[in-house]
Amino acid sequence: MTTASARTPAAARPQHITEARSVQWLLIGLALFFLGVVLVLPLISVFTQALKKGIEAYLAAVIDPDALAAIRLTLITALIAVPLNTLFGIAAAWAVTKYRFRGKQALVTLIDLPFAISPVISGLIFVLLFGSRGLFGPYLEEMNLQIIYALPGIVLATLFVTFPFVARELIPLMQAQGTLEEEAAMTLGARGWQIFKRVTLPNIKWGLLYGMILCNARAMGEFGAVSVVSGHIRGQTNTLPLHVEILYNEYQFSASFAAASLLMLLALLTLAAKSWVEWKHGREREAQGKEDSVHAD
């Protein structure tokens, strides 16, 4: 039995780019230097400053009621925004890749809109819409509903700045996969939900998880849009990034860096989850490639 690599023409095999050893070391050194300056040094600095006054002061800053309220609000906002953006991303990607309709390109452009607009401007838009003097402000006051300077406004601002992540991760993936498998399932009598659950979802699961991780990271770290709509009310509308800013402006540097270290830990957890998804996806693709090679033999 001949292996797949033995049957592959030499010209078709992947060719590795070879450079002089000095060039390789130069590129590796530049990459490591950049990562050290931009990533590692700030990370070390945050934890060094956070622990500067000792572990007791660090724990006191972390369990401070205002800090706990900021952590709770940050997590609640992410828990609301990520599932909603996941549903939107799946629906938008499905519509863009599976159907033909007028305005498809306009929809794709609108999905990218938060990447082009400053988060501060997006927060200001919600203030102009739902603030007390905004377009819908008088009607909201009559119904005794508060959007701005409350949780709904924070969630809306976070939704706006994070909704492209899942959709932009899924659209190119689903475009590359095409519609052949869904059409085959349809000819066998499968209905819409069955097609999505048994055909589409298994094919997009890793891209979906990757988009959700990116969306969650941005939701927990968002500052500009949330800063505009929150009102900076201690213990009520301050998310963790806003809490860090307030402590720093009040010259409570150790407490500020302690709160910032919590964000760094959340970022490291997000990075670990992202790496796991990439590793798991790579293992799955490698196993699928070996299975296809065996079938070909």
Secondary structure, DSSP 8 states (H G I E B T S, - for coil): ---HHHHS-GGGS-------HHHHHHHHHHHHHHHIIIIIHHHHHHHHHHTTT-HHHHHHHHSSHHHHHHHHHHHHHHHHHHHHHHHHHHHHHHHHHH---TTHHHHHHHHTHHHHS-HHHHHHHHHHHHSTTSSSHHHHHHTT---TTSHHHHHHHHHHHHTHHHHHHHHHHHHHH-SHHHHHHHHTT--HHHHIIIIIHHHHHHHHHHHHHHHHHHHHH--HHHHHHH---TTTT--HHHHHHHHHHTT-HHHHHHHHHHHHHHHHHHHHHHHHHHHHHHHHHHHHHHHHHHHH-
